[in-house]
């Protein structure tokens, strides 16, 4: 199997297509990148900025350059000795524009007798044999806009097919609508009455049944050809938790690709391992991101930062937010589960739905993969029974129905209920935790990141060494990452915010001053807004307003997506404007950023070098070889200035030695030298051994030896500065001669003052000159 030594993620879209990516290959090679990593490239909804709404899996999106451009990119990568990794979306398809999705169009035209009825996940019996499509607006005359035009049913800009023989001269649009295999309904009915599986709560993404052999084959026909024609070397699998049978899917994929390198976008909760038997090389790295962030978080700041925010403990909070999801935007999915409970179970539908919603709420991880993970279901049964004694009997009844192996033994088979429950639990976790609680639990928002548990505040160096050693022996080909298209904040934004853990008293004073000068009216949301602006400062007014509005509505507390609170949002936007227009607020923000900026840069460089040299396959998200202070999407998909990066890399290669400063060239130095070393000297990264310091500032150094490449990084830099620096702290190097990959300096083995090691940068990467 061909495997990458590193990857570089590019967001392919109309504005930056595959041909532009191909033209970038020489720069990526010079940077030290081993494989190019592409966002989804199959044909998607017109204008899609992300590509996860695939409308035609048989073609490479013409708007992204098409198949010919993919061939050009692949040829360019091959010529540079690089591989290609592509993100694919097996769980769902985009259906916002039915006419652009031939699979969905045929389903709507032919109904449950259509061949495509087997491809999509529809509960036909729930709506009298019709698919409910939530597109109608509010008001009593909403159906008056229906028209029959050119053999189609139209509702404003929405177009739908007509079943054969379902219309004739003189028929009204309403009469024609009543004869279709679909029913257009008010958009507000989606959360409780839809009868097709969605991606999370997104009505325009319909679940695909890739467990059906022909559906798998036809939805992967283009993907298969990539490997037959040697265009692509590996795949990233989006949201495997949505699939009916992830284990079977990955086995099918391994056969289809001939055993290619595969990663899964799987969120692992603390202590959770990737299920055994999965035909893949690891995850996309959120677990690594969570560990790295916490190594640079000062545990001493936890109590004071927690006391500043009036919120309940995190795990109590997420019980409420998850239950809000099961009773809200995912109510349709819960009711579908309830309809699958056998009639002889003795549960009335309302009781079954309530108990299932509580079990989903109490589920401690994203999902189980029965019989693997049965213990998580047992934990949910116990917790639901404790929280809701009135449901204890119903929960006990449901337990063996949800886990047939509980009483049927190893030869039991999953029922539709047990399979769908597993598909649904991850949806509830994602929406209730990542997309709601992460915007409410705001003591230190750098910890509120995809794949992380914000209640875990910090990670000590000893535990980090233990985990990295485990990665070296158990998951050497799993990806590591710090920023992705899905992260709530980019790595450099988080690195600066993390400094607050070292300065909780100063942050408390700044927060109080900001709240007084620009009150928002939500004491738990204000820290998120101000911390995020501090982390991304300076940023444009437009970006700040867009982020504030999205974050507040995701929190779903003082305002909501479906019912915006004008008074609250007006105060919130006024506070954002004050950051730009009010001299007092602007000065508060600017001065605080200046206070923590250098420590933030130190954290950024340290986090990056650690991620690039630790066990695993490091990924660099587009543009983050410079400072990148992005916020949540779409902010993190802004255009990247590659011209500036190319010129800066050329300058470095001609001997420039950048200081740590606003231009970001110090980060480019770290990224390029670490990537080149991993690519060109892989033998230096074949093991893992902790390196320890001695002296008064020993806890501020984190270091390891990968087998000839030695990484040294500074942690808790504000505290280090307060203590007077490294002083007499030393690190013991084995005998030999060492060269810095970052500065070219040389060092002899033996006792080395850490201050000498970090004379130019807060990080160091050494190679032993006689390393094999």
C-alpha positions in Angstrom: 0.0 0.0 0.0 1.2 3.5 -0.9 1.0 5.8 2.1 1.7 9.5 2.6 4.3 11.0 4.8 2.3 14.2 4.9 -0.7 15.9 3.2 -1.9 19.4 2.3 -5.6 20.0 2.1 -7.0 22.1 -0.7 -10.6 23.3 -0.9 -11.6 22.8 -4.5 -14.4 25.0 -5.7 -15.5 27.1 -8.7 -13.0 29.9 -7.7 -10.1 27.5 -7.2 -10.5 24.5 -9.4 -8.5 21.4 -10.1 -6.4 23.2 -12.8 -5.4 25.9 -10.3 -4.5 23.1 -7.9 -2.4 21.5 -10.5 -0.5 24.7 -11.0 0.2 24.9 -7.3 1.9 21.5 -7.2 5.5 22.8 -7.7 5.0 25.1 -4.7 3.6 22.3 -2.5 6.5 20.1 -3.5 8.9 22.9 -2.5 7.0 23.3 0.8 7.8 19.6 1.5 4.3 18.2 1.0 4.1 14.5 0.1 0.4 14.1 -1.0 -2.1 16.6 -2.2 -5.4 16.2 -0.3 -8.6 17.4 -2.1 -12.0 18.3 -0.8 -14.9 16.5 -2.6 -14.7 16.9 -6.4 -17.7 14.9 -7.6 -20.5 17.0 -9.3 -22.3 18.9 -6.6 -25.0 21.6 -6.3 -24.2 24.6 -8.5 -22.2 27.1 -6.6 -21.4 24.7 -3.7 -18.4 26.0 -1.8 -17.7 22.7 -0.1 -18.8 19.9 -2.4 -20.5 17.7 0.2 -23.8 18.1 -1.6 -23.1 15.7 -4.4 -25.7 15.5 -7.1 -24.0 13.2 -9.6 -21.5 10.6 -8.3 -20.7 9.4 -11.8 -18.8 12.6 -12.8 -16.1 14.9 -11.6 -17.7 18.3 -11.2 -17.2 20.4 -14.4 -17.4 23.6 -12.3 -14.3 22.2 -10.4 -12.5 21.4 -13.6 -13.9 18.1 -14.5 -12.2 14.7 -15.1 -9.7 16.2 -17.5 -8.4 18.7 -14.9 -8.2 15.9 -12.3 -6.0 14.0 -14.8 -3.8 17.1 -15.1 -3.5 17.5 -11.4 -2.7 13.8 -11.0 0.0 14.0 -13.7 1.5 17.1 -12.1 1.6 15.3 -8.7 3.1 12.2 -10.2 5.8 14.2 -11.9 6.7 15.7 -8.6 6.7 12.3 -6.8 3.6 13.2 -4.9 0.3 11.3 -4.2 -3.3 12.4 -4.3 -5.9 11.9 -1.5 -9.6 12.7 -2.2 -12.5 13.3 0.1 -15.6 11.4 -0.8 -19.2 11.5 0.6 -20.9 8.1 0.7 -23.6 8.9 3.2 -25.9 11.3 1.4 -26.6 13.3 -1.8 -27.6 16.9 -2.5 -31.3 17.3 -3.3 -31.8 21.1 -3.1 -32.1 21.3 -6.9 -33.9 18.0 -7.9 -33.4 18.7 -11.6 -29.7 18.5 -11.1 -29.7 15.2 -9.3 -30.8 12.5 -11.8 -31.1 9.9 -9.0 -33.5 12.0 -6.9 -35.4 13.3 -9.9 -36.2 9.7 -10.9 -37.2 8.9 -7.4 -39.7 11.8 -7.3 -41.0 10.9 -10.7 -41.4 7.2 -10.1 -42.0 6.9 -6.4 -41.7 3.7 -4.5 -41.9 1.6 -7.7 -38.9 3.5 -9.1 -35.5 1.7 -9.1 -34.2 4.6 -7.1 -36.5 3.8 -4.2 -33.9 1.3 -3.1 -31.2 3.9 -3.3 -32.6 6.5 -0.9 -33.6 5.9 2.7 -37.4 6.7 2.7 -40.1 5.5 5.0 -42.9 5.3 2.5 -45.6 4.1 4.8 -45.2 7.1 7.1 -46.8 9.5 4.6 -49.2 7.4 2.5 -46.6 6.3 0.0 -45.4 9.9 -0.7 -42.1 11.7 0.1 -42.6 14.9 2.1 -40.5 17.8 0.6 -40.4 20.8 3.0 -40.3 23.8 0.6 -43.6 25.6 1.0 -43.6 29.0 2.8 -45.9 30.3 5.4 -49.4 31.8 4.9 -52.8 30.4 3.9 -52.2 30.9 0.2 -48.8 29.2 0.0 -50.1 26.6 -2.5 -51.4 29.3 -4.9 -47.9 29.7 -6.2 -47.9 26.1 -7.6 -47.8 25.9 -11.4 -47.5 23.2 -14.0 -45.0 24.5 -16.6 -43.3 22.5 -19.4 -44.3 19.1 -17.9 -43.0 20.0 -14.5 -44.5 21.2 -11.2 -43.1 24.5 -10.2 -43.1 26.4 -6.9 -41.3 29.7 -7.5 -37.8 28.6 -8.4 -38.3 25.0 -7.3 -38.9 22.4 -10.1 -40.2 18.9 -9.6 -41.0 16.1 -12.1 -44.5 14.8 -12.8 -45.4 11.1 -12.6 -46.4 9.6 -15.9 -50.1 10.1 -16.7 -50.6 12.4 -13.6 -51.7 15.5 -15.5 -53.8 16.6 -18.4 -55.6 19.7 -19.9 -57.7 21.5 -17.4 -56.1 20.0 -14.3 -55.2 22.6 -11.6 -51.7 22.7 -10.2 -53.1 21.6 -6.8 -54.9 18.6 -8.4 -51.7 17.6 -10.2 -49.7 18.0 -7.0 -52.1 15.7 -5.2 -51.3 12.9 -7.7 -47.5 12.9 -7.2 -45.3 10.5 -5.4 -44.1 13.4 -3.3 -46.0 16.0 -1.2 -44.7 19.6 -0.9 -45.2 20.7 2.7 -44.4 23.7 4.8 -40.8 24.0 5.7 -41.7 24.1 9.4 -42.9 20.5 9.2 -39.5 19.1 8.4 -38.3 18.6 12.0 -41.2 16.4 13.0 -42.8 15.0 9.8 -40.1 14.2 7.2 -39.9 10.6 6.1 -36.5 10.5 4.4 -33.2 10.2 6.3 -31.2 13.4 6.2 -27.6 14.4 6.9 -28.1 15.7 10.5 -30.9 18.2 10.2 -30.2 19.4 6.7 -33.3 18.9 4.6 -31.4 19.3 1.3 -29.1 16.3 2.0 -30.8 12.9 1.6 -29.4 9.7 3.0 -28.1 7.2 0.6 -28.3 3.4 1.1 -24.8 2.3 0.1 -25.3 -1.0 1.9 -27.3 -2.0 -1.2 -24.7 -3.6 -3.6 -25.8 -1.9 -6.8 -26.1 1.5 -5.0 -22.5 1.1 -3.8 -21.3 0.2 -7.2 -23.1 2.9 -9.1 -22.4 5.7 -6.6 -18.7 4.7 -6.6 -18.3 4.2 -10.4 -16.2 7.4 -10.8 -14.2 6.6 -7.7 -13.4 3.1 -9.0 -12.1 4.6 -12.2 -9.7 6.9 -10.3 -7.9 3.8 -9.1 -8.2 1.8 -12.3 -6.6 4.8 -14.1 -4.1 5.5 -11.3 -5.3 9.1 -10.8 -5.8 8.9 -7.1 -3.9 7.1 -4.3 -6.2 7.3 -1.3 -9.5 8.4 0.1 -10.9 10.3 3.0 -14.4 9.1 4.0 -16.9 11.7 5.2 -19.2 10.8 8.1 -19.0 7.0 8.2 -21.2 7.1 11.3 -24.2 7.9 9.1 -23.8 4.6 7.2 -25.9 1.5 8.0 -22.9 -0.7 8.0 -19.5 1.2 8.3 -17.6 -2.1 8.6 -19.1 -3.6 5.5 -18.7 -0.3 3.6 -15.0 -0.1 4.3 -14.5 -3.7 3.3 -16.3 -3.0 0.0 -14.2 0.1 -0.5 -11.0 -1.8 0.1 -12.0 -4.2 -2.6 -13.0 -1.5 -5.0 -9.7 0.5 -4.5 -7.5 -2.5 -4.5 -6.4 -1.9 -1.0 -5.6 1.9 -1.1 -4.9 4.1 1.8 -8.2 5.2 3.5 -8.9 7.6 6.4 -12.3 8.0 8.1 -13.8 11.2 9.5 -14.6 9.6 12.8 -15.0 11.5 16.0 -13.5 9.6 18.9 -14.6 10.6 22.4 -11.9 10.6 25.2 -10.8 7.0 25.8 -12.6 5.7 22.7 -10.7 3.7 20.2 -11.4 3.2 16.5 -13.4 -0.1 16.2 -11.3 -3.1 15.4 -11.8 -4.7 12.0 -12.3 -1.4 10.1 -10.5 -1.6 6.7 -8.8 1.8 7.1 -5.6 3.3 8.3 -7.0 5.7 10.9 -9.0 8.9 11.5 -8.6 12.4 10.0 -7.0 13.6 13.2 -9.4 15.5 15.5 -8.3 13.3 18.4 -4.7 14.5 17.9 -5.9 18.1 17.7 -7.6 17.8 21.0 -4.5 16.5 22.7 -2.2 19.1 21.3 -4.4 22.0 22.3 -4.5 20.8 25.9 -0.8 20.3 26.2 -0.5 24.1 25.8 -3.4 25.0 28.2 -2.4 25.9 31.8 -4.3 23.8 34.3 -3.8 26.5 36.9 -6.3 28.8 35.1 -9.1 26.3 35.1 -10.9 27.4 38.3 -10.9 31.1 37.7 -11.9 30.8 34.0 -14.8 28.5 35.0 -16.0 30.9 37.6 -16.3 33.7 35.0 -19.1 32.0 33.0 -22.5 31.3 34.4 -23.1 27.9 32.9 -23.8 24.4 34.3 -21.2 21.6 34.2 -20.5 20.5 30.6 -22.0 17.0 30.8 -25.2 18.3 32.4 -25.4 21.0 29.7 -25.0 18.5 26.8 -27.8 16.3 28.2 -30.1 19.3 27.8 -28.8 20.3 24.4 -28.9 16.8 23.0 -32.5 16.3 24.3 -33.4 19.6 22.7 -32.2 18.2 19.4 -34.1 14.9 19.7 -37.3 16.9 20.5 -36.5 19.5 17.9 -34.7 19.3 14.6 -34.3 15.5 14.7 -37.8 14.8 15.9 -38.6 13.2 12.5 -35.8 10.7 13.0 -36.9 9.8 16.6 -40.5 9.2 15.4 -39.2 7.0 12.6 -37.4 4.9 15.2 -40.6 4.7 17.3 -42.5 3.4 14.4 -40.1 0.5 14.2 -40.7 -0.6 17.7 -42.7 -3.9 17.5 -46.3 -3.7 18.4 -45.9 -6.7 20.8 -43.3 -4.7 22.9 -46.2 -3.2 24.9 -45.1 0.4 24.4 -47.4 3.1 23.1 -45.9 5.3 20.4 -45.5 8.4 22.6 -43.8 6.4 25.3 -41.5 4.7 22.8 -40.5 8.0 21.3 -39.8 9.5 24.7 -37.7 6.6 25.8 -35.8 6.5 22.5 -35.1 10.2 22.7 -33.7 9.8 26.2 -31.5 6.9 25.2 -30.1 8.9 22.3 -29.6 11.8 24.6 -27.7 9.7 27.1 -25.6 7.9 24.5 -21.9 8.7 25.6 -20.2 8.5 22.2 -21.2 9.1 18.6 -22.4 5.6 17.9 -21.9 1.9 18.5 -21.1 -0.7 15.8 -22.9 -3.7 17.3 -21.8 -6.1 18.6 -18.9 -3.7 19.1 -19.7 -0.9 21.5 -22.6 -2.7 23.2 -21.3 -1.3 26.5 -22.1 2.2 25.4 -25.7 1.3 24.9 -25.7 -0.4 28.3 -24.4 2.9 29.8 -27.1 4.9 28.0 -29.8 2.5 29.3 -28.5 2.9 32.9 -28.2 6.7 32.7 -31.6 7.1 31.1 -33.2 5.0 33.8 -31.6 7.1 36.5 -32.5 10.4 34.9 -36.0 9.4 34.0 -37.3 6.7 36.4 -40.7 7.1 34.7 -39.2 5.6 31.6 -37.1 2.9 33.2 -39.5 0.1 32.2 -39.7 1.3 28.6 -35.9 1.7 28.4 -35.5 -1.9 29.8 -37.9 -3.1 27.1 -36.1 -1.3 24.3 -32.6 -2.5 25.3 -32.7 -6.0 23.7 -34.6 -4.6 20.7 -31.8 -2.1 20.2 -29.1 -4.7 20.8 -30.2 -8.1 19.5 -26.9 -9.6 20.6 -27.9 -9.0 24.2 -30.2 -12.1 24.3 -29.6 -13.6 20.9 -25.9 -14.2 21.2 -23.2 -13.9 18.5 -25.5 -15.3 15.8 -28.1 -12.6 16.3 -28.8 -10.2 13.4 -29.4 -6.5 13.5 -33.0 -5.3 13.1 -33.9 -2.2 11.2 -34.6 -0.5 14.6 -31.2 -1.4 16.0 -29.4 -0.4 12.8 -31.2 3.0 12.5 -30.7 3.8 16.2 -26.9 3.5 15.6 -27.2 5.8 12.6 -29.2 8.4 14.6 -27.1 8.6 17.7 -24.2 10.3 15.9 -26.6 12.9 14.5 -27.8 13.8 18.0 -24.3 14.0 19.3 -23.1 16.2 16.5 -26.0 18.7 16.6 -26.4 18.7 20.4 -22.7 19.0 21.3 -20.6 20.4 18.5 -23.2 22.7 17.0 -25.0 23.8 20.2 -23.1 23.2 23.5 -19.8 24.3 22.0 -21.3 27.7 21.6 -22.7 27.8 25.2 -19.8 26.4 27.3 -17.5 29.4 27.0 -14.9 29.4 29.8 -12.1 28.9 27.2 -13.3 28.5 23.7 -10.0 27.2 22.3 -11.1 23.9 23.9 -14.5 23.9 22.1 -13.3 22.1 19.0 -14.5 19.2 16.9 -13.5 15.9 18.4 -12.7 17.4 21.8 -14.4 17.4 25.2 -14.4 21.0 26.6 -14.7 19.7 30.1 -11.2 18.3 29.8 -9.1 21.4 30.4 -5.5 20.4 30.1 -3.1 17.5 29.5 0.2 17.1 31.3 3.4 16.3 29.5 3.7 12.8 31.0 0.3 11.9 29.7 1.0 13.4 26.3 4.2 11.3 26.0 2.2 8.2 26.8 -0.3 9.0 24.1 2.3 9.8 21.5 4.1 6.5 22.3 0.8 4.7 21.8 0.3 6.4 18.4 3.7 5.4 17.4 3.0 1.7 18.0 -0.7 1.6 17.4 -1.8 4.2 14.8 1.3 5.3 12.8 -0.7 6.0 9.6 -3.6 7.9 11.2 -3.8 11.6 10.3 -2.9 14.4 12.6 -4.3 17.9 12.1 -4.7 21.3 13.7 -7.1 23.1 11.3 -9.7 21.7 8.9 -12.7 23.0 7.0 -14.8 21.9 9.9 -12.9 23.3 12.9 -14.7 26.0 14.9 -11.5 28.1 15.0 -8.2 27.8 13.1 -5.0 26.6 14.9 -3.5 30.1 15.3 -6.8 31.6 16.6 -6.9 28.8 19.2 -3.2 29.2 20.0 -3.7 32.9 21.0 -6.9 32.2 23.0 -5.2 29.4 24.9 -2.9 32.1 26.4 -5.9 33.2 28.5 -5.4 30.0 30.6 -2.1 31.5 31.8 -3.6 34.9 32.5 -7.0 34.3 34.0 -7.0 37.4 36.2 -6.1 39.7 33.4 -8.8 38.1 31.2 -11.3 38.5 34.0 -10.6 42.3 34.2 -10.7 42.7 30.4 -14.0 40.8 30.1 -15.6 42.9 32.8 -14.5 46.1 31.0 -15.7 44.9 27.7 -19.1 43.8 29.1 -19.5 47.2 30.7 -18.5 49.1 27.6 -20.4 47.0 25.1 -23.1 44.9 26.9 -24.7 42.1 25.0 -27.3 40.8 27.4 -26.1 37.2 27.5 -23.4 36.6 30.2 -22.5 33.1 28.9 -22.3 34.2 25.2 -20.2 37.3 25.8 -17.0 35.4 26.6 -17.3 33.4 23.4 -17.7 36.6 21.3 -14.9 38.5 22.9 -12.5 35.5 23.0 -13.2 34.7 19.4 -12.6 38.4 18.3 -9.4 38.5 20.4 -8.2 35.3 18.8 -8.9 36.5 15.2 -8.0 40.2 15.7 -7.5 42.1 13.5 -10.4 41.0 11.2 -12.8 42.8 9.0 -16.1 44.1 10.3 -18.0 41.9 7.9 -16.2 38.8 9.1 -16.9 39.7 12.7 -20.6 40.3 12.2 -21.0 37.1 10.2 -19.3 35.0 12.9 -21.2 36.6 15.8 -24.6 36.0 14.2 -23.8 32.4 13.3 -22.4 31.6 16.7 -25.3 33.2 18.6 -27.9 31.3 16.5 -26.0 28.0 16.9 -26.0 28.5 20.7 -29.8 28.6 20.4 -30.2 30.4 23.7 -30.7 34.1 23.3 -31.6 33.9 19.6 -32.4 31.1 17.1 -32.0 30.3 13.4 -35.8 29.8 13.0 -36.8 32.7 15.3 -34.1 35.4 15.5 -34.5 37.6 18.6 -34.2 41.1 17.1 -33.5 42.9 20.4 -30.6 40.5 21.4 -29.1 40.5 17.9 -29.2 44.2 17.7 -27.3 44.5 21.0 -24.8 41.8 19.8 -24.2 43.6 16.5 -23.8 46.9 18.3 -21.1 45.3 20.4 -19.3 44.1 17.3 -19.5 47.6 15.8 -18.2 49.0 19.1 -15.0 46.9 18.6 -14.4 49.0 15.4 -16.0 52.3 16.2 -15.8 52.9 20.0 -12.3 54.0 21.0 -12.6 52.5 24.5 -13.7 49.0 23.2 -11.2 49.1 20.4 -8.4 50.0 22.8 -9.4 47.2 25.2 -9.3 44.6 22.4 -6.2 45.9 20.8 -4.2 46.3 24.0 -5.2 42.8 25.2 -4.2 41.3 21.8 -0.8 43.0 22.0 -0.4 41.6 25.6 -0.9 38.0 24.5 0.2 38.1 20.8 3.8 36.9 21.3 2.8 34.1 23.6 0.2 33.2 21.0 2.8 33.0 18.3 5.0 30.9 20.5 2.0 28.5 21.0 1.3 28.4 17.3 4.9 27.5 16.3 5.1 24.9 19.1 1.7 23.3 18.3 2.6 23.2 14.6 6.1 21.6 15.0 4.6 19.1 17.5 1.9 18.1 15.0 4.2 17.9 12.0 6.8 15.7 13.8 4.7 13.5 16.1 3.7 10.0 15.2 1.0 9.9 12.5 0.5 11.5 9.1 0.5 15.3 9.4 -2.0 17.4 7.4 -1.6 21.1 6.7 -4.8 22.9 5.9 -4.6 25.3 3.0 -2.8 28.6 3.8 -1.9 27.7 7.4 1.8 27.7 6.6 1.4 31.4 7.4 -0.5 32.7 10.4 -4.2 32.0 9.8 -6.7 33.5 12.3 -9.9 32.0 10.8 -13.2 31.3 12.5 -15.9 28.8 11.7 -16.9 28.1 8.1 -17.3 29.7 5.7 -14.6 32.1 7.2 -12.0 29.3 6.9 -12.6 28.9 3.2 -11.4 32.3 2.2 -9.0 32.8 -0.7 -5.4 32.0 0.1 -2.6 34.3 -1.2 -0.2 31.8 -2.6 1.9 34.4 -4.3 3.0 35.8 -1.0 3.7 32.3 0.3 5.8 31.3 -2.7 7.9 34.4 -2.5 8.5 34.0 1.2 9.5 30.4 0.7 12.0 31.4 -2.0 13.4 34.0 0.4 13.9 31.4 3.1 15.6 29.1 0.6 18.0 31.9 -0.2 19.0 32.2 3.5 16.5 34.6 5.1 16.2 34.0 8.8 12.8 35.3 9.9 12.1 36.6 13.4 8.8 35.7 15.0 6.5 38.5 13.9 3.3 39.5 12.2 4.4 38.4 8.7 4.1 34.7 9.5 7.4 33.8 7.8 8.6 32.1 11.0 5.7 29.6 10.7 6.5 29.0 7.1 10.0 28.2 8.1 8.8 25.6 10.7 6.3 24.1 8.3 8.6 23.8 5.3 11.6 22.4 7.2 9.6 19.9 9.1 7.7 18.7 6.1 10.9 18.4 4.0 12.6 16.4 6.7 9.7 14.0 7.1 9.5 13.5 3.3 13.3 13.3 2.6 14.5 11.5 5.7 11.7 9.2 6.8 14.2 7.0 8.6 14.5 9.7 11.2 10.9 9.3 12.2 10.7 5.6 12.9 10.3 5.5 16.7 9.4 7.6 19.7 11.3 8.4 22.9 10.5 11.1 25.4 13.2 13.7 26.1 13.1 15.5 29.5 14.7 18.7 30.8 16.1 19.5 34.1 16.0 22.8 36.0 13.6 25.5 37.2 11.7 25.8 33.9 11.7 22.1 32.9 7.9 21.9 32.8 7.9 24.5 30.0 9.8 22.2 27.6 8.2 19.3 25.7 10.5 17.2 23.6 10.9 13.8 22.0 13.2 11.9 19.7 11.6 10.2 16.7 14.7 8.1 16.0 17.2 10.8 14.8 14.9 13.8 14.5 14.5 15.6 17.8 11.6 18.0 18.5 11.7 20.7 21.2 8.9 23.1 21.9 8.0 25.7 24.4 4.8 25.4 26.4 3.0 27.9 28.7 5.2 30.8 27.4 3.5 33.6 29.4 4.3 31.7 32.6 7.8 31.1 31.4 8.3 34.8 30.7 6.8 35.7 34.2 9.3 33.3 35.8 12.2 35.0 34.1 12.8 32.7 31.2 14.8 29.4 31.0 17.5 30.4 33.4 19.6 27.3 34.2 17.2 24.8 32.6 19.1 22.2 30.5 18.3 19.2 28.3 20.6 16.2 28.0 21.4 15.2 24.4 23.0 11.8 23.6 26.5 12.0 22.5 27.0 13.1 18.9 26.7 16.2 16.7 23.3 17.8 16.0 22.2 20.3 13.3 19.1 22.5 13.6 16.8 22.0 10.6 15.3 25.4 11.3 18.4 27.7 11.7 21.4 25.6 10.6 23.0 25.9 14.1 25.0 23.0 15.4 25.1 21.6 18.9 27.2 19.0 20.6 25.7 16.2 22.7 25.6 16.3 26.4 24.1 18.9 28.7 22.6 21.8 26.6 21.2 25.0 28.0 17.6 25.3 26.7 18.1 29.0 26.3 20.8 28.3 23.7 18.5 25.9 21.9 15.7 28.5 21.7 17.9 31.6 21.0 16.2 32.3 17.7 12.8 30.6 17.9 10.6 29.1 20.7 10.9 25.7 18.9 13.8 23.5 17.6 14.1 20.6 15.3 17.5 18.8 15.5 18.9 16.0 13.4 21.7 13.8 14.6 24.5 14.1 12.0 25.4 10.4 12.2 21.8 9.2 12.1 21.4 6.3 9.8 
